[in-house]
Amino acid sequence: MLGAGGGGDVVGALAIARMCESLGTGFVLGGVAWERIVVDPRPGPRPASEIDGGTPLGPRALLAGPGTATVDGVAFSESLMARHLGTETVLIDVTAGAAGVSEGIDAACRGLACDLVVLADVGGDILATGDEPGLASPLCDAVMVAGAVAADTACVLAVTGAGCDGELTPGEVLERVAAAARAGAWTGTWSPSPGIAAEVAAAAAANTTEASLQLARCARGETGPTPIRGGRRTVELTPVGALAFFFDPTPAMRDVAPLAPVVAGTKSIEAARAALEARGVRTELDYERERASEGNGTTTVP
């Protein structure tokens, strides 16, 4: 169970992991070694060589415990989740692009005896076409989907907390769900129990992630506009935000996550960034580099 977008997506992934557990399926939770610039002032994802305190599962994946951090001492969201769960989590190194993600996922699944990867995205931007005005972080999602689909391990895509990250609106997410349905790729929908919502809220508070917290608030019946990111963005809380939509991206990746084919086969995060730039899509890596060049690594992400 991997949070697809880095940062706090691992908390939203916990909701889906608990659902799987309630059905009798065990899980290992994980995510991407890429924290938001408000947490890690160095722009971009971290390679495995810049991570201390982890156990390698291969060149592009490792197990993280509560003390796992960057060489600069920045803890990963997955490290905080390891503390919450009392067990190690997985970190995927995305610096080698989609090809590296495939390698990391397969190595992790071999080492942990997992036969299915669920990529979990909070907000729904993983489904974006690139034209949405609020889209801010398409790169990590696209690379993770492209890499997961190309891996040897079976893959399912899950989107929860529609609109809860302030990028796509709930309506835009539902339009993309409908497109996936027309392609025959939408496989089901689920919502968390009150107990799962309570755990997600507690984990989100410990992880300082806002998007996954809004998911829990939606599950509790809260509605209406809510500012996040220091007021720079506003989230519309609705019952839809409590739902998790599941997709099979393998036969219809272009219809489900259309930015993923753009970065498929890339061998570096820079190559993936350039591929999206050529399509006119601005990424979170562009933003983080700009903030770092301004000497302002504490600026909130838009």
DRENDO-1510 file (C-alpha; in Angstrom, 1 decimal, always signed):
<recs>
REC; n; res; u; v; w
REC; 1; MET; +0.0; +0.0; +0.0 .
REC; 2; LEU; +1.9; +3.0; -1.3 .
REC; 3; GLY; +1.1; +6.7; -1.0 .
REC; 4; ALA; +1.7; +7.8; -4.6 .
REC; 5; GLY; +2.4; +11.5; -4.2 .
REC; 6; GLY; +5.0; +11.7; -1.5 .
REC; 7; GLY; +4.5; +13.6; +1.8 .
REC; 8; GLY; +1.3; +12.9; +3.6 .
REC; 9; ASP; -0.2; +10.6; +1.0 .
REC; 10; VAL; +0.9; +7.7; +3.2 .
REC; 11; VAL; -1.7; +8.8; +5.8 .
REC; 12; GLY; -4.5; +8.5; +3.3 .
REC; 13; ALA; -3.1; +5.2; +2.2 .
REC; 14; LEU; -3.6; +4.0; +5.8 .
REC; 15; ALA; -7.4; +4.4; +5.4 .
REC; 16; ILE; -7.4; +2.0; +2.5 .
REC; 17; ALA; -4.9; -0.3; +4.2 .
REC; 18; ARG; -7.2; -0.7; +7.1 .
REC; 19; MET; -10.1; -1.5; +4.8 .
REC; 20; CYS; -8.0; -4.3; +3.3 .
REC; 21; GLU; -7.2; -5.5; +6.8 .
REC; 22; SER; -10.9; -5.6; +7.7 .
REC; 23; LEU; -11.4; -8.0; +4.7 .
REC; 24; GLY; -8.7; -10.3; +6.0 .
REC; 25; THR; -5.8; -9.0; +3.8 .
REC; 26; GLY; -2.5; -8.0; +5.4 .
REC; 27; PHE; -0.6; -4.9; +4.3 .
REC; 28; VAL; +2.7; -3.2; +4.3 .
REC; 29; LEU; +2.4; +0.6; +4.2 .
REC; 30; GLY; +4.8; +2.9; +2.4 .
REC; 31; GLY; +5.3; +5.9; +0.1 .
REC; 32; VAL; +7.8; +8.1; -1.7 .
REC; 33; ALA; +11.0; +9.6; -0.4 .
REC; 34; TRP; +9.9; +13.1; -1.3 .
REC; 35; GLU; +8.7; +15.5; +1.4 .
REC; 36; ARG; +7.1; +18.9; +0.7 .
REC; 37; ILE; +9.6; +21.8; +0.7 .
REC; 38; VAL; +8.0; +23.1; +3.9 .
REC; 39; VAL; +9.3; +20.0; +5.6 .
REC; 40; ASP; +12.5; +19.3; +3.6 .
REC; 41; PRO; +14.1; +22.5; +2.3 .
REC; 42; ARG; +16.2; +20.7; -0.3 .
REC; 43; PRO; +14.1; +20.6; -3.6 .
REC; 44; GLY; +13.1; +17.3; -5.1 .
REC; 45; PRO; +13.0; +13.7; -4.0 .
REC; 46; ARG; +15.8; +12.1; -2.1 .
REC; 47; PRO; +17.8; +9.2; -3.5 .
REC; 48; ALA; +18.5; +6.2; -1.3 .
REC; 49; SER; +22.0; +7.4; -0.9 .
REC; 50; GLU; +20.7; +10.4; +1.0 .
REC; 51; ILE; +18.6; +8.4; +3.5 .
REC; 52; ASP; +20.0; +7.4; +6.9 .
REC; 53; GLY; +18.6; +4.7; +9.2 .
REC; 54; GLY; +16.8; +2.6; +6.6 .
REC; 55; THR; +17.2; -1.1; +5.6 .
REC; 56; PRO; +17.8; -1.5; +1.8 .
REC; 57; LEU; +15.4; -3.7; -0.1 .
REC; 58; GLY; +17.2; -3.0; -3.4 .
REC; 59; PRO; +18.8; +0.1; -5.0 .
REC; 60; ARG; +15.4; +2.0; -5.2 .
REC; 61; ALA; +13.6; +0.8; -2.1 .
REC; 62; LEU; +14.2; +0.5; +1.6 .
REC; 63; LEU; +12.4; -0.1; +4.9 .
REC; 64; ALA; +12.0; +2.9; +7.1 .
REC; 65; GLY; +11.7; +2.9; +10.9 .
REC; 66; PRO; +10.8; +5.8; +13.3 .
REC; 67; GLY; +14.4; +7.1; +13.1 .
REC; 68; THR; +14.8; +7.0; +9.3 .
REC; 69; ALA; +15.6; +10.5; +7.9 .
REC; 70; THR; +17.5; +12.4; +5.3 .
REC; 71; VAL; +21.2; +12.9; +5.7 .
REC; 72; ASP; +20.2; +16.4; +6.8 .
REC; 73; GLY; +18.0; +15.0; +9.6 .
REC; 74; VAL; +14.6; +15.5; +8.0 .
REC; 75; ALA; +12.2; +12.8; +9.0 .
REC; 76; PHE; +10.0; +11.3; +6.3 .
REC; 77; SER; +6.2; +11.0; +6.6 .
REC; 78; GLU; +6.8; +7.2; +6.3 .
REC; 79; SER; +9.1; +7.4; +9.4 .
REC; 80; LEU; +6.3; +9.1; +11.4 .
REC; 81; MET; +3.9; +6.4; +10.1 .
REC; 82; ALA; +6.3; +3.7; +11.2 .
REC; 83; ARG; +6.1; +5.2; +14.7 .
REC; 84; HIS; +2.3; +5.2; +14.6 .
REC; 85; LEU; +2.1; +1.6; +13.4 .
REC; 86; GLY; +4.9; +0.2; +15.5 .
REC; 87; THR; +6.3; -1.5; +12.3 .
REC; 88; GLU; +8.6; -0.5; +9.4 .
REC; 89; THR; +7.2; +1.2; +6.3 .
REC; 90; VAL; +8.5; +1.3; +2.7 .
REC; 91; LEU; +10.2; +4.2; +1.0 .
REC; 92; ILE; +10.5; +4.3; -2.8 .
REC; 93; ASP; +13.2; +6.3; -4.5 .
REC; 94; VAL; +11.8; +8.1; -7.5 .
REC; 95; THR; +15.0; +9.9; -8.6 .
REC; 96; ALA; +15.6; +7.3; -11.4 .
REC; 97; GLY; +12.2; +8.1; -13.0 .
REC; 98; ALA; +9.5; +5.6; -13.9 .
REC; 99; ALA; +12.1; +2.9; -14.6 .
REC; 100; GLY; +13.5; +3.2; -11.1 .
REC; 101; VAL; +10.1; +3.1; -9.6 .
REC; 102; SER; +9.4; -0.3; -11.3 .
REC; 103; GLU; +12.7; -1.6; -10.0 .
REC; 104; GLY; +12.0; -0.3; -6.5 .
REC; 105; ILE; +8.4; -1.7; -6.3 .
REC; 106; ASP; +9.5; -5.1; -7.6 .
REC; 107; ALA; +12.3; -5.3; -5.1 .
REC; 108; ALA; +10.1; -4.3; -2.2 .
REC; 109; CYS; +7.4; -6.8; -3.2 .
REC; 110; ARG; +10.0; -9.6; -3.4 .
REC; 111; GLY; +11.5; -8.8; -0.1 .
REC; 112; LEU; +8.2; -8.4; +1.7 .
REC; 113; ALA; +6.3; -11.2; -0.1 .
REC; 114; CYS; +3.6; -8.9; -1.4 .
REC; 115; ASP; +1.7; -9.8; -4.6 .
REC; 116; LEU; -0.3; -6.6; -5.2 .
REC; 117; VAL; +0.6; -2.9; -5.1 .
REC; 118; VAL; -2.1; -0.4; -4.3 .
REC; 119; LEU; -1.1; +3.2; -5.2 .
REC; 120; ALA; -3.1; +5.5; -3.1 .
REC; 121; ASP; -3.5; +9.2; -3.9 .
REC; 122; VAL; -5.2; +11.8; -1.7 .
REC; 123; GLY; -7.0; +14.5; -3.6 .
REC; 124; GLY; -7.4; +13.0; -7.1 .
REC; 125; ASP; -4.6; +14.9; -8.9 .
REC; 126; ILE; -3.2; +11.5; -9.9 .
REC; 127; LEU; -6.1; +11.4; -12.5 .
REC; 128; ALA; -5.3; +14.9; -13.9 .
REC; 129; THR; -5.1; +15.7; -17.6 .
REC; 130; GLY; -2.7; +18.6; -17.0 .
REC; 131; ASP; -5.1; +21.3; -17.9 .
REC; 132; GLU; -6.7; +21.8; -14.5 .
REC; 133; PRO; -6.0; +25.3; -13.2 .
REC; 134; GLY; -5.4; +24.2; -9.6 .
REC; 135; LEU; -3.0; +21.3; -10.5 .
REC; 136; ALA; +0.3; +21.8; -8.6 .
REC; 137; SER; +2.0; +18.4; -8.0 .
REC; 138; PRO; +1.6; +16.1; -11.1 .
REC; 139; LEU; +5.1; +14.8; -11.4 .
REC; 140; CYS; +5.5; +12.3; -8.5 .
REC; 141; ASP; +2.0; +10.8; -9.2 .
REC; 142; ALA; +2.7; +10.3; -12.9 .
REC; 143; VAL; +6.1; +8.7; -12.3 .
REC; 144; MET; +4.7; +6.4; -9.7 .
REC; 145; VAL; +1.8; +5.3; -11.9 .
REC; 146; ALA; +4.0; +4.7; -14.9 .
REC; 147; GLY; +6.5; +2.8; -12.9 .
REC; 148; ALA; +3.9; +0.7; -11.1 .
REC; 149; VAL; +2.1; -0.3; -14.3 .
REC; 150; ALA; +5.4; -1.3; -15.9 .
REC; 151; ALA; +6.5; -3.4; -12.8 .
REC; 152; ASP; +6.1; -7.1; -12.6 .
REC; 153; THR; +3.8; -6.9; -9.6 .
REC; 154; ALA; +0.1; -6.4; -10.2 .
REC; 155; CYS; -1.1; -2.8; -9.6 .
REC; 156; VAL; -4.4; -1.1; -8.5 .
REC; 157; LEU; -4.9; +2.6; -8.3 .
REC; 158; ALA; -6.9; +4.2; -5.5 .
REC; 159; VAL; -8.1; +7.8; -5.2 .
REC; 160; THR; -9.5; +9.0; -1.9 .
REC; 161; GLY; -10.3; +12.5; -0.5 .
REC; 162; ALA; -11.5; +13.9; -3.8 .
REC; 163; GLY; -10.5; +17.6; -3.8 .
REC; 164; CYS; -9.0; +17.4; -0.3 .
REC; 165; ASP; -5.6; +18.6; -1.3 .
REC; 166; GLY; -6.9; +21.8; -2.9 .
REC; 167; GLU; -5.7; +20.9; -6.4 .
REC; 168; LEU; -8.5; +19.4; -8.5 .
REC; 169; THR; -12.0; +20.2; -7.3 .
REC; 170; PRO; -14.4; +17.4; -6.3 .
REC; 171; GLY; -16.2; +18.0; -9.6 .
REC; 172; GLU; -13.1; +17.6; -11.7 .
REC; 173; VAL; -12.2; +14.4; -9.8 .
REC; 174; LEU; -15.6; +13.0; -10.6 .
REC; 175; GLU; -15.3; +13.9; -14.2 .
REC; 176; ARG; -12.1; +11.9; -14.3 .
REC; 177; VAL; -13.8; +9.0; -12.5 .
REC; 178; ALA; -16.4; +9.0; -15.1 .
REC; 179; ALA; -13.8; +8.9; -17.9 .
REC; 180; ALA; -12.2; +5.9; -16.2 .
REC; 181; ALA; -15.6; +4.2; -16.0 .
REC; 182; ARG; -16.2; +4.7; -19.8 .
REC; 183; ALA; -12.8; +3.0; -20.3 .
REC; 184; GLY; -13.9; +0.1; -18.2 .
REC; 185; ALA; -11.2; +0.8; -15.5 .
REC; 186; TRP; -13.3; +1.9; -12.5 .
REC; 187; THR; -13.6; -1.2; -10.4 .
REC; 188; GLY; -15.3; -0.1; -7.2 .
REC; 189; THR; -15.9; +2.5; -4.4 .
REC; 190; TRP; -15.6; +2.4; -0.6 .
REC; 191; SER; -15.8; +4.7; +2.4 .
REC; 192; PRO; -14.1; +4.4; +5.8 .
REC; 193; SER; -15.7; +3.4; +9.0 .
REC; 194; PRO; -15.9; +5.9; +11.9 .
REC; 195; GLY; -13.0; +4.0; +13.6 .
REC; 196; ILE; -10.8; +4.2; +10.5 .
REC; 197; ALA; -11.6; +7.9; +10.1 .
REC; 198; ALA; -10.6; +8.5; +13.7 .
REC; 199; GLU; -7.3; +6.8; +13.2 .
REC; 200; VAL; -6.6; +8.7; +10.0 .
REC; 201; ALA; -7.3; +12.0; +11.8 .
REC; 202; ALA; -4.9; +11.0; +14.6 .
REC; 203; ALA; -2.2; +10.0; +12.1 .
REC; 204; ALA; -2.7; +13.1; +10.1 .
REC; 205; ALA; -2.2; +15.3; +13.2 .
REC; 206; ALA; +1.0; +13.5; +14.0 .
REC; 207; ASN; +2.2; +13.8; +10.4 .
REC; 208; THR; +1.2; +17.4; +9.9 .
REC; 209; THR; -0.6; +16.6; +6.7 .
REC; 210; GLU; -3.7; +18.7; +5.8 .
REC; 211; ALA; -5.1; +16.8; +2.9 .
REC; 212; SER; -5.6; +13.4; +4.7 .
REC; 213; LEU; -7.1; +15.2; +7.7 .
REC; 214; GLN; -9.8; +16.7; +5.4 .
REC; 215; LEU; -10.6; +13.1; +4.2 .
REC; 216; ALA; -11.3; +12.2; +7.8 .
REC; 217; ARG; -13.4; +15.4; +8.3 .
REC; 218; CYS; -15.5; +14.5; +5.2 .
REC; 219; ALA; -16.0; +11.0; +6.7 .
REC; 220; ARG; -17.4; +12.6; +9.8 .
REC; 221; GLY; -19.9; +14.6; +7.8 .
REC; 222; GLU; -18.3; +18.0; +7.8 .
REC; 223; THR; -19.1; +20.1; +4.7 .
REC; 224; GLY; -18.3; +23.5; +3.3 .
REC; 225; PRO; -15.2; +25.5; +2.3 .
REC; 226; THR; -12.1; +25.0; +4.4 .
REC; 227; PRO; -8.8; +26.9; +4.0 .
REC; 228; ILE; -5.6; +24.9; +3.9 .
REC; 229; ARG; -1.9; +25.7; +3.1 .
REC; 230; GLY; -2.0; +28.7; +5.3 .
REC; 231; GLY; -5.1; +30.0; +3.5 .
REC; 232; ARG; -3.5; +29.8; +0.0 .
REC; 233; ARG; -6.0; +27.2; -1.1 .
REC; 234; THR; -9.5; +26.3; -0.1 .
REC; 235; VAL; -11.0; +22.8; +0.0 .
REC; 236; GLU; -14.7; +22.1; -0.4 .
REC; 237; LEU; -15.6; +19.4; +2.1 .
REC; 238; THR; -18.3; +17.1; +0.8 .
REC; 239; PRO; -19.4; +13.5; +1.4 .
REC; 240; VAL; -17.5; +12.6; -1.8 .
REC; 241; GLY; -14.3; +13.4; +0.0 .
REC; 242; ALA; -14.8; +10.4; +2.2 .
REC; 243; LEU; -15.0; +7.9; -0.7 .
REC; 244; ALA; -12.2; +5.8; -2.2 .
REC; 245; PHE; -12.4; +5.1; -5.9 .
REC; 246; PHE; -10.5; +2.1; -7.2 .
REC; 247; PHE; -9.2; +1.6; -10.8 .
REC; 248; ASP; -7.3; -0.9; -12.9 .
REC; 249; PRO; -4.9; +1.3; -14.8 .
REC; 250; THR; -3.2; -1.5; -16.7 .
REC; 251; PRO; -5.5; -1.8; -19.8 .
REC; 252; ALA; -6.5; +1.9; -19.9 .
REC; 253; MET; -3.7; +4.0; -18.3 .
REC; 254; ARG; -4.2; +6.8; -20.8 .
REC; 255; ASP; -7.8; +7.1; -19.8 .
REC; 256; VAL; -7.3; +6.8; -16.1 .
REC; 257; ALA; -4.0; +8.7; -15.5 .
REC; 258; PRO; -3.2; +10.4; -18.8 .
REC; 259; LEU; +0.0; +12.1; -17.6 .
REC; 260; ALA; +1.6; +8.7; -16.7 .
REC; 261; PRO; +2.2; +7.6; -20.3 .
REC; 262; VAL; +4.1; +10.9; -20.8 .
REC; 263; VAL; +6.7; +9.9; -18.3 .
REC; 264; ALA; +6.7; +6.1; -19.0 .
REC; 265; GLY; +10.1; +4.6; -19.3 .
REC; 266; THR; +12.0; +7.7; -18.0 .
REC; 267; LYS; +15.2; +7.0; -16.2 .
REC; 268; SER; +15.5; +10.1; -14.1 .
REC; 269; ILE; +13.1; +12.5; -12.3 .
REC; 270; GLU; +14.6; +15.3; -14.4 .
REC; 271; ALA; +13.7; +13.5; -17.7 .
REC; 272; ALA; +10.1; +13.0; -16.3 .
REC; 273; ARG; +9.9; +16.7; -15.4 .
REC; 274; ALA; +11.1; +17.7; -18.9 .
REC; 275; ALA; +8.6; +15.4; -20.5 .
REC; 276; LEU; +5.7; +17.1; -18.7 .
REC; 277; GLU; +7.2; +20.5; -19.4 .
REC; 278; ALA; +7.2; +19.7; -23.1 .
REC; 279; ARG; +3.4; +19.1; -22.7 .
REC; 280; GLY; +3.0; +22.5; -21.0 .
REC; 281; VAL; +2.6; +21.0; -17.5 .
REC; 282; ARG; +4.3; +22.7; -14.6 .
REC; 283; THR; +5.4; +20.5; -11.7 .
REC; 284; GLU; +6.1; +20.5; -8.0 .
REC; 285; LEU; +9.8; +20.2; -8.8 .
REC; 286; ASP; +9.8; +23.4; -10.8 .
REC; 287; TYR; +8.1; +25.1; -7.9 .
REC; 288; GLU; +10.5; +23.7; -5.3 .
REC; 289; ARG; +13.6; +24.7; -7.3 .
REC; 290; GLU; +12.2; +28.3; -7.7 .
REC; 291; ARG; +11.6; +28.6; -3.9 .
REC; 292; ALA; +15.1; +27.2; -3.2 .
REC; 293; SER; +16.7; +29.6; -5.6 .
REC; 294; GLU; +15.0; +32.4; -3.8 .
REC; 295; GLY; +16.4; +31.2; -0.5 .
REC; 296; ASN; +12.9; +30.6; +0.8 .
REC; 297; GLY; +12.5; +27.0; +1.6 .
REC; 298; THR; +9.9; +27.7; +4.2 .
REC; 299; THR; +7.3; +29.0; +1.8 .
REC; 300; THR; +4.0; +27.1; +1.8 .
REC; 301; VAL; +3.3; +24.9; -1.3 .
REC; 302; PRO; +0.6; +26.5; -3.4 .
</recs>
